Every structure is written in C-alpha cells, then in structure tokens.
Amino acid sequence: MNSCGSISGGGLPLAFLSEGEEGAILEVRGGKGLVQRLSDMGFTPSTKVKVIRSHPPGPMLVQFRDSRIALGRGISMKIFVSREEGR
C-alpha cells in the first residue's frame, strides 16, 4: 500500500470515496468472520457501490444492488474498490 492509500491495481478503501462517487468492489480485507458477513450481505467482488452520504469520521451510507446500508468507518476501510470514472 502506498502513501495515498491505493493498492496494486488501483484499489482504495471505500471510505476514501466522496458522496456521489461510485466504485466496484475488488476485495474485502479482514478476518474470516468479517469477510463472510460482508459477503453474505452482498459485498462481493465486482459489485457496484455508490456513496450516498459520508460524514468523516462517522459512518457512511452506501447503495448497492437494490439496498442501502450504513457502514462504520472502520468497516468501510476494509472494503477495497476501484473508482468508477465518468459516472
């Protein structure tokens, strides 16, 4: 991970996206339980996610598939996405 928070392949934590930005999930990093729980909720690779509300350092509201969910900042730092350009 370099100093701007990206990983190889251009991914960055979901928490780094601003309101209105979209990304595609690349991976979820964390313990086995967290990864499984987020996967069960639908946070799987290639899923498109849009940030509806973000109030650092507090939670963020995201939309994906047909759902909206609030995520704590710590959890959103473990979901790596590729920023969708021109959306």
C-alpha positions in Angstrom: 0.0 0.0 0.0 1.4 3.4 -0.9 1.0 6.7 0.9 -2.2 7.7 -0.9 -4.0 4.5 0.2 -4.0 2.7 -3.1 -3.1 -0.9 -3.6 -1.7 -2.6 -6.7 -4.3 -2.4 -9.3 -5.5 1.0 -8.3 -7.8 0.0 -5.5 -8.6 2.1 -2.5 -10.7 1.8 0.7 -14.4 2.6 0.2 -14.1 5.2 3.0 -12.0 7.3 0.6 -14.8 7.8 -1.9 -16.8 11.1 -1.6 -20.6 11.5 -1.7 -21.9 10.7 -5.1 -18.9 8.6 -6.2 -19.2 5.0 -7.3 -16.8 2.1 -7.2 -16.6 -1.6 -8.0 -15.6 -3.9 -5.1 -12.2 -5.5 -5.6 -11.8 -7.3 -2.3 -12.7 -7.3 1.4 -9.8 -7.5 3.8 -10.3 -8.6 7.3 -10.8 -11.7 9.5 -12.7 -14.7 8.2 -15.9 -13.7 10.1 -16.0 -10.2 8.8 -15.3 -11.2 5.2 -18.0 -13.9 5.4 -20.5 -11.5 7.0 -19.9 -8.8 4.3 -20.1 -11.4 1.6 -23.4 -12.6 2.9 -24.7 -9.0 2.8 -23.7 -8.8 -0.9 -20.3 -7.1 -0.7 -18.7 -9.3 -3.3 -16.1 -8.7 -6.0 -17.3 -6.6 -9.0 -20.4 -5.3 -7.1 -21.0 -1.6 -7.8 -21.3 0.6 -4.7 -22.3 4.3 -4.6 -21.7 6.6 -1.6 -24.9 8.3 -0.7 -23.8 10.1 2.5 -20.4 10.4 4.1 -19.6 12.3 7.3 -16.0 11.5 8.4 -15.1 10.3 10.9 -18.5 8.8 11.3 -20.5 6.3 9.3 -21.3 6.4 5.6 -24.5 5.4 3.8 -23.9 3.4 0.6 -26.2 2.0 -2.1 -25.5 -1.3 -3.8 -27.8 -3.6 -5.8 -31.3 -2.7 -4.5 -30.2 -1.8 -1.0 -28.9 1.0 1.2 -26.8 0.3 4.2 -24.9 2.4 6.8 -21.3 1.3 7.4 -19.0 2.3 10.1 -15.8 4.0 9.0 -13.6 1.1 10.2 -15.6 -1.4 8.1 -15.5 0.8 5.1 -11.7 1.0 5.3 -11.6 -2.8 4.8 -13.7 -2.8 1.6 -11.4 -2.1 -1.4 -12.9 -0.7 -4.6 -11.8 0.6 -7.9 -13.2 4.1 -8.5 -15.7 4.3 -11.4 -14.6 7.2 -13.7 -17.1 9.3 -15.5 -20.2 8.1 -13.7 
